[in-house]
Amino acid sequence: MDGLHDMGGKQGWGTVAVDPDEPVFATEWEGRAFAMGAMSGGLSGTNLDAFRHALERLHPMEYLIDGYYGRWLACAELLLVDSGIIPAGAVEARAQKLLGNDVDEPTEAVENKPQYERGGGGSLRQIDAAPGFAVGDKVRARDMHVSGHTRMPSYIRGRDGVVSAIRPAAVLPDATAHFTGEDAQHVYTVDFDSTTLWGPDAEPATLKIDLFESYMEAR
């Protein structure tokens, strides 16, 4: 999806401040949010790619205001509602009751867990087809714009790079996020020059990005 979540390479957000002594969780509720987000996939019968797609489906204002672990909570709720584990509006109604407000909690939910077959544990797969690209090949990232999930960063689309490594084949997140199969593909590390991505004034650097074969075309 082309949404606010795809912030990589964007300008105007300021310098990232790194605290060397930053704790794993700043507050206790963040640890609980992490645990709930991690468990939501198993409870809803979904997967990591579906979780990422749930992040993409959050309202842009929600995405910015809620913060990192606030998004995790919203994603967990979305996956559980999608799968019929909890009714829509149940979390908000319970929050209102805890505040002392007299509201009716929705109770109707029909279980709707996705049904799909995984080809094994984890994401790596063995595939029979030979890699379509070799180290040293000049390639172009496809100019993809899809309404569903993709791991193709927007800032490299239509830009030229060079294959620097062949990685193990893996399931395609664009497919597994929607439970349409695995579509396992070869994966490549592609080197992009910073000036190719951001113009001649960019700080000199080489950006390495792992791309699925369907994300690329020969130059």
Buried (B, 14 or more C-beta within 10 A) or exposed (E): BEBBBBEEEEEEEEEEEEEEEEEEEEEEEBBBBBEBBEEBBEBBBBBEBBBBBBBBBBEEEEBEEBEEBBBBBBBBBBBBBBBBBBBBBBBEBBEBEEEEEEEEEBEEBEEEBBEBEEEEEEBEBEBEEEBBBEEEBEBBBBEBEEEEBBBBBBBBBEBBBBBBEBBEBBBBBBBBBBBEBBBBBBBBBBBBBBEBBBEEEEEEEEBEBEBBBBBBEEE
